[in-house]
Amino acid sequence: MTVAARQANFMLPEDLLHDLKQLVGQRQQSRFVAEALRKELQREKMRAALKQSFGAWQQEDHPELEQGVERHLRTQRKSSRLSRSA
């Protein structure tokens, strides 16, 4: 799948531009910057989602975890194994 590309002009610190030119081939620089930007934007989206959902978990809504998460998981896994062996 090819995504349409558009030109954008950015100001970069000289040292960053120098390193980019030294380490990445001239024909690969746009792709490299786009991928780095994509990763950083994904990280920012995740950070925003975590911030927005903070506090959504309420202990009283999950009494099955009262004895601890590990115990609950063991119980779930055990019942899953029993249904597969039948």
C-alpha positions as CSV (number, residue, x, y, z in Angstrom):
1,M,0.0,0.0,0.0
2,T,1.5,3.3,-1.1
3,V,0.6,6.4,0.9
4,A,0.6,9.7,-0.8
5,A,3.5,11.9,0.3
6,R,3.5,15.6,0.7
7,Q,6.4,17.9,1.3
8,A,6.8,19.6,4.6
9,N,9.5,22.0,5.7
10,F,11.0,21.7,9.2
11,M,13.7,23.5,11.0
12,L,16.2,21.1,12.6
13,P,19.1,21.8,14.9
14,E,22.4,21.7,12.9
15,D,23.8,18.8,14.9
16,L,20.7,16.7,14.2
17,L,20.8,17.4,10.5
18,H,24.5,16.7,10.4
19,D,24.0,13.3,12.1
20,L,21.1,12.5,9.8
21,K,23.2,13.2,6.7
22,Q,26.2,11.3,8.0
23,L,24.3,8.2,9.1
24,V,21.4,7.9,6.5
25,G,21.8,7.8,2.8
26,Q,20.5,10.9,0.9
27,R,17.7,9.0,-0.7
28,Q,16.6,7.4,2.6
29,Q,16.4,10.5,4.8
30,S,12.7,11.3,4.3
31,R,11.7,7.7,4.9
32,F,14.0,7.6,8.0
33,V,12.5,10.9,9.4
34,A,8.9,9.8,8.6
35,E,9.4,6.5,10.4
36,A,11.0,8.2,13.5
37,L,8.1,10.7,13.6
38,R,5.6,7.9,13.2
39,K,7.1,6.0,16.2
40,E,7.1,9.1,18.3
41,L,3.5,10.0,17.4
42,Q,2.4,6.5,18.3
43,R,4.2,6.9,21.7
44,E,2.4,10.2,22.3
45,K,-1.0,8.7,21.4
46,M,-0.3,5.9,23.9
47,R,0.7,8.4,26.6
48,A,-2.5,10.4,26.0
49,A,-4.7,7.2,26.1
50,L,-3.0,6.2,29.4
51,K,-3.5,9.6,30.9
52,Q,-7.2,9.7,29.7
53,S,-8.0,6.2,31.1
54,F,-6.2,6.7,34.4
55,G,-8.5,5.8,37.3
56,A,-10.9,3.8,35.1
57,W,-10.1,0.6,37.0
58,Q,-12.2,0.3,40.1
59,Q,-11.3,-2.5,42.5
60,E,-15.0,-3.0,43.6
61,D,-15.9,-3.8,39.9
62,H,-13.6,-6.8,40.0
63,P,-14.3,-9.0,43.1
64,E,-12.9,-12.0,41.2
65,L,-9.4,-10.5,41.7
66,E,-9.8,-10.1,45.5
67,Q,-7.5,-13.1,46.1
68,G,-4.9,-11.8,43.7
69,V,-4.4,-11.7,40.0
70,E,-2.1,-14.8,39.9
71,R,-4.7,-17.0,41.7
72,H,-7.5,-15.8,39.3
73,L,-5.3,-16.5,36.3
74,R,-4.4,-20.0,37.5
75,T,-8.2,-20.7,38.0
76,Q,-8.9,-19.4,34.5
77,R,-6.1,-21.5,32.9
78,K,-7.1,-24.6,34.8
79,S,-10.7,-24.4,33.7
80,S,-9.5,-23.7,30.1
81,R,-7.3,-26.9,30.2
82,L,-10.2,-29.0,31.5
83,S,-12.6,-27.9,28.7
84,R,-9.9,-28.7,26.1
85,S,-9.2,-32.2,27.4
86,A,-12.9,-33.2,27.3
